[in-house]
């Protein structure tokens, strides 16, 4: 039986053509399938791509909800947001082995004296990561963190995004869900909360470059549990992708049954996080293929 496929995108997708963006995802998947001698097995109508990029950008920028495309509120970060971003970046610093001395060198004496609670120290962590972690993009992790915070903490942002993703899932069809980056947080939260009551059947949930195991993000979603509507859960990451940072495995992400993790993706995109580098991986592509063809 042919199933439907829903792609849930991450951040930095604003001001793009939704049709062209969907095509870029399908093309990357097709590239991965070609390495196994396969072709995309679904009609375009069976591949859903809920697009919220412009909505995310406009809502985060502070525009009124009625003025956005469909699917948030930035301004100066408030204290809670700063604390959230600090927590993520401090964990990235520890996980990537960037020392306080390297941060100090990037920050200067004033930031050192004030310590990690100083916003300048946080900016110095970003600079030190860029300087000392090969292939890493500190800007990517900082921006992804801000958008995850906006989604988790602001119902005016979360609700329009979820409305668009929810509409892409047909309760009458088995649906494979493939999510990337911020999209993995959106999809996980939605599937766990609404999937079972809505009668959704998700034979495979694929998360790519997911930050779900980062401590402050995981705690914001607590208690963590596997969505009841999900059959198999496959997570893939490049171990140099500092947005994802950790596999979705115990003790950081302890769900039952456990998530199957593939941590050896070689993502050739500049920040090691881009969706094309994940979908073009032949193992990732084949897992999606096997799931949608039943």
Number of C-alpha atoms within 10 A of each C-alpha: 7 15 18 24 27 20 23 24 26 25 20 16 16 15 10 12 13 17 10 10 15 18 14 14 19 19 16 19 26 22 21 25 25 16 15 12 9 14 14 18 15 15 9 13 9 15 18 20 21 22 27 26 22 20 23 27 22 22 24 21 13 12 15 13 17 9 10 17 15 18 26 26 20 17 8 8 12 9 9 11 17 17 15 17 24 23 19 19 22 16 16 23 20 11 12 16 13 18 15 19 11 17 25 19 16 21 21 13 11 12 21 19 11 12 15 19 12 16 16 18 24 23 20 23 28 24 19 23 26 15 17 15 16 10 17 21 22 23 15 17 25 19 15 20 24 19 23 24 20 21 22 17 14 13 12 17 21 18 14 21 23 19 15 16 24 18 11 20 23 16 15 9 15 21 27 26 27 22 25 27 25 26 24 25 23 22 25 23 18 16 23 17 14 16 22 15 11 14 13 20 21 27 18 23 26 23 29 28 32 28 31 28 20 21 15 19 19 16 12 14 14 9 7 16 15 17 21 16 21 21 14 16 20 19 22 25 28 24 20 23 24 28 30 25 22 24 24 28 15 12 8 14 19 15 15 10 11 15 21 15 15 17 16 11 22 17 23 16 13 11 19 23 29 18 21 19 20 29 27 26 21 19 18 22 23 21 14 23 21 11 21 23 12 10
